[in-house]
Every structure is written in C-alpha cells, then in structure tokens.
C-alpha cells in the first residue's frame, strides 16, 4: 500500500472521529461544524504538522558550525540514500531519542535530543541517523507527523467534550446530539486514534530498521544503539511533549509511563534487535 493511500486512510479515519464528536454533541448542525473543522485540520496538518511537532518539543535548528560531525554523518547518509540533505534540529531533552519529520524528502527534517549525542558512540549515532533517513526514504514521515498532529487534536477535543457533557452542554432532543454517546465517544476516541497509529507505526519501524542498517553499512550499529536507547528511555522518560507523538520517535520516549506492550506504538525491542542481528 502506498504512502499516499495510507495517508488518505488515516485522514479519513481521524476525520470520521471528529465528525462523530460533532454529531453526537450537536446533532446535524454540530456534524457540519465538525466536518468543516476537520477539513481545516487536515489541510493544516499536511502543510504545518512538522512545524507543530518541532515546536511541541522546543526543537532548534542546528547549523553546520553548531554540530559539524552530525552534519557530516547526515550528509553522507543522504548521499548514500540518494536523498536531499535534510535540516537538522536538536531537542533540549536529556532523554536519548530521535525522529524524522517533513511532508516529503525535499522538506525532510532529522531531530535528535541532546541526550542521544552524549550517550551513543559515533557508530551507534550513525545507525540511529540511518534509521531516520530510512523513514524519509520510505516516505513514512508525512503519515507519522499527520498522525501525531491529528491524534493530539482528538485527545484535546475528547477532553473538551467530556467536560462539556458533564456540565450539560449539547442537546438531547430530536434535532440535537446525544450527550451520553458523546461522552462515551470522548473516552473511546483517543484509544481508537492510538490504535490507528499503532497499526501504521509498527510495520514502518521494522522497515526503517532494515533500511537504516543497509544505509549505515553495519546492522550492529543500530542494534547496539537501540539496546542503549531502550534502557535509558525507561530510566529517563521524556517529561514534555504529547504521547500522541510517541510513534514518531525511534524508541517510545514515554515507555516508563505506559501500561506495557499492549498499546505500544513500537514493536518489541527484542524483536527489532534480533532482526537486525540476523541481517549480519
């Protein structure tokens, strides 16, 4: 299935959730308003979701003089992958992690935390950067960023709807919506959004691992990095940001606050490492 089709399905599913909120809370009129809002959010998320996510984490762009080794690594990997040079950002967080974003390879961005540059060896860092370049090469970055933006919006709307129904907003007559159903949807919708993210993210992580291992030239670089990142992210979870964007990172930055693997946006780390080491 192509990236464009997946993006369309994702937008359709999340749009339907938002429209249902409107219908259950405000009837026919609420559904129309919610549909218009959803269209505006879809357009905005396509064009601006990368900026929204970067701003969410306080990421700052790094020039070549700020991090020459990092720029050299990314440039070499971009040349190997046949991709334009992405912009590089740093996130002021000690939790070691990284993600890629942008609506297409020409607008690609690789973001790393301050902690990852201190923790990993140059070879391991190259493996992580190659994984993120793999996401850009495989055109995963648009769908991941859109999922993060709309997933966060659904969580915010769900919270607003819960409070609105608790305080009696929203009609329950023939022309109005059903506040009880709206309240139930406000509980279920964030879970549905997370399941949509999981269905997309897990398979893309395996593919980005394999692509990154080939770009880096040695699967062990990434395998060793993943083991370190997984261990440290459990000890030093990220305290800022939104869990709706967890699937964008190379490892779950909120894993220490999650309920286990049942709703994890990432494949089991043991499986990822094993697959990489089998590539040798």
C-alpha positions in Angstrom: 0.0 0.0 0.0 1.5 3.4 -1.0 2.3 6.1 1.5 -0.3 8.4 -0.2 -3.1 5.9 0.2 -2.1 5.3 3.9 -2.2 9.0 4.5 -5.6 9.2 2.9 -7.0 6.4 5.0 -5.5 7.9 8.2 -7.0 11.3 7.4 -10.4 9.7 6.6 -10.5 7.7 9.9 -9.5 10.6 12.1 -11.8 12.9 10.3 -14.7 10.5 10.9 -13.9 10.5 14.7 -14.1 14.3 14.7 -17.3 14.4 12.7 -18.9 11.8 15.1 -18.0 14.1 18.0 -19.9 17.0 16.4 -22.9 14.8 15.5 -23.3 13.3 19.0 -22.8 16.6 20.8 -24.7 19.0 18.4 -26.8 16.9 16.1 -26.9 17.8 12.4 -25.5 21.3 12.9 -22.7 20.0 15.1 -21.8 17.5 12.5 -21.5 20.2 9.8 -19.3 22.4 12.1 -17.1 19.4 13.0 -16.7 18.5 9.3 -15.6 22.0 8.4 -13.2 21.9 11.4 -11.8 18.5 10.4 -11.2 19.7 6.8 -9.3 22.8 8.1 -7.3 20.5 10.4 -6.4 18.1 7.6 -5.1 20.9 5.4 -3.2 22.4 8.3 -1.7 19.1 9.3 -0.5 18.4 5.8 1.3 21.8 5.4 2.3 22.6 9.0 2.3 19.4 11.1 6.2 19.2 11.0 6.5 22.7 12.4 3.8 21.9 15.1 5.7 18.8 16.3 9.1 20.6 16.3 7.6 23.5 18.3 6.0 21.0 20.6 9.4 19.8 21.7 11.2 23.1 21.6 13.5 21.9 18.8 16.1 24.3 17.4 17.8 24.1 14.0 21.5 23.2 14.1 23.8 24.9 11.6 26.9 23.1 10.3 29.2 25.0 12.7 27.0 24.0 15.6 27.5 20.3 15.1 29.9 19.5 12.2 30.2 15.8 12.9 26.4 15.4 13.0 26.0 17.3 9.7 28.8 15.2 8.1 27.1 11.9 9.1 23.7 13.0 7.8 25.1 14.4 4.6 26.9 11.1 3.9 23.8 9.1 4.6 21.7 11.3 2.4 24.1 10.8 -0.5 24.0 7.1 0.1 20.2 7.1 0.1 20.0 9.4 -2.9 18.1 12.0 -0.9 18.3 15.8 -0.4 20.1 16.9 2.7 17.5 17.2 5.5 17.6 20.0 8.0 18.9 19.0 11.4 17.3 20.0 14.7 18.2 19.4 18.4 15.6 18.9 21.2 16.7 20.2 24.6 16.0 16.9 26.4 18.3 14.5 28.2 16.1 11.5 27.2 18.1 10.0 24.3 15.9 9.8 21.3 15.4 10.9 17.7 12.7 11.3 15.0 12.3 12.4 11.4 9.5 14.7 10.0 8.5 16.7 7.0 5.8 16.3 4.3 8.3 14.8 1.7 12.0 14.1 1.3 12.6 17.6 -0.1 11.3 19.0 3.2 12.9 16.4 5.4 14.0 17.0 9.0 16.0 14.9 11.4 15.7 15.8 15.1 17.8 14.4 17.9 17.9 15.1 21.6 20.9 16.4 23.4 20.9 13.2 25.4 21.4 10.9 22.4 24.5 12.8 21.3 26.1 12.3 24.7 25.1 8.7 25.1 25.9 7.0 21.8 29.2 6.2 20.2 29.7 7.7 16.7 28.9 4.3 15.1 25.7 3.9 17.1 24.7 7.5 16.3 25.2 6.8 12.7 22.9 3.8 13.0 20.2 5.9 14.5 20.5 8.7 11.9 20.4 6.0 9.2 17.1 4.7 10.7 15.7 8.2 10.5 16.9 8.6 6.9 15.2 5.3 6.2 11.9 6.8 7.3 12.5 9.7 4.9 13.5 7.4 2.1 10.5 5.2 2.7 8.2 8.3 2.8 6.9 7.5 6.2 7.4 11.0 7.6 4.2 12.6 6.3 1.9 9.9 7.7 3.7 9.8 11.0 3.6 13.6 11.5 0.0 13.9 10.4 -0.9 11.0 12.8 0.8 12.9 15.7 -0.9 16.2 14.9 -4.4 14.8 14.5 -4.1 12.3 17.3 -3.1 15.2 19.6 -6.1 17.2 18.4 -8.5 14.3 19.0 -7.2 13.9 22.6 -7.8 17.6 23.1 -11.3 17.6 21.6 -12.1 14.5 23.7 -11.2 16.2 26.9 -13.3 19.3 25.9 -16.3 17.1 25.1 -16.1 15.2 28.3 -16.2 18.5 30.3 -19.0 19.8 28.0 -21.2 16.8 28.6 -20.6 16.8 32.3 -21.7 20.4 32.6 -24.8 19.8 30.4 -23.8 21.3 27.0 -25.1 19.6 23.9 -28.8 18.9 23.3 -30.5 15.5 23.6 -33.7 16.4 21.7 -34.7 15.2 18.2 -32.6 17.9 16.5 -29.7 17.8 18.9 -26.9 15.4 19.7 -26.8 12.7 22.4 -24.5 13.9 25.2 -24.2 10.4 26.7 -23.0 8.9 23.4 -20.7 11.9 23.0 -19.2 11.3 26.5 -18.7 7.6 25.6 -17.0 8.6 22.3 -14.8 11.0 24.2 -13.4 8.0 26.2 -13.1 5.6 23.2 -11.8 8.1 20.5 -8.3 8.6 21.9 -7.9 4.8 22.1 -9.1 4.5 18.5 -6.6 7.1 17.4 -3.8 5.3 19.2 -4.8 2.0 17.6 -4.6 3.7 14.1 -1.2 5.0 15.0 -0.1 1.5 16.2 -1.3 -0.2 13.0 0.8 2.1 10.9 3.8 2.6 13.1 4.9 -0.9 14.0 5.4 -2.2 10.4 7.1 1.1 9.4 9.6 0.8 12.3 10.8 -2.7 11.1 11.2 -1.4 7.6 13.1 1.7 8.7 15.4 -0.5 10.8 16.2 -2.7 7.8 16.7 0.4 5.5 18.9 2.1 8.1 21.1 -0.9 8.7 21.8 -1.0 5.0 22.5 2.7 4.8 24.8 2.6 7.8 26.7 -0.4 6.4 26.5 -2.4 9.6 23.3 -3.6 11.3 25.2 -3.8 14.6 25.5 0.0 14.8 21.7 0.3 15.1 21.1 -2.8 17.1 23.6 -1.7 19.8 22.0 1.8 19.8 18.5 0.5 20.2 19.5 -1.5 23.3 21.0 1.6 24.9 18.1 3.8 23.9 15.5 1.4 25.2 17.3 1.0 28.6 17.9 4.8 29.1 14.4 5.9 28.0 12.9 3.7 30.7 15.1 5.3 33.3 14.9 8.8 31.9 11.4 9.2 30.3 10.6 12.4 28.4 8.5 14.7 30.6 7.5 17.2 27.9 5.6 16.6 24.7 2.5 14.7 23.9 2.1 10.8 24.0 0.2 11.1 20.7 3.6 11.8 19.0 5.3 8.8 20.6 5.2 6.7 17.4 7.5 9.3 15.6 10.5 8.5 17.9 12.9 5.7 17.3 12.0 4.3 20.7 9.0 5.2 22.8 10.0 8.3 24.9 7.1 7.7 27.3 7.7 4.0 27.8 8.2 4.4 31.6 4.8 5.9 31.8 2.9 3.4 29.6 0.9 0.3 30.5 3.1 -2.1 28.8 3.3 -3.5 25.2 -0.4 -3.9 24.7 -0.8 -0.4 23.4 2.8 0.3 22.4 3.3 2.2 19.2 6.6 0.4 18.6 7.4 -3.3 18.0 9.0 -5.2 20.9 12.6 -4.1 21.2 13.9 -7.7 21.4 12.4 -8.4 18.0 13.9 -5.3 16.4 17.4 -6.1 17.7 17.1 -9.8 16.8 16.0 -8.9 13.2 19.0 -6.5 12.8 21.5 -9.1 14.1 20.1 -11.7 11.7 20.9 -9.4 8.9 24.6 -9.9 9.5 
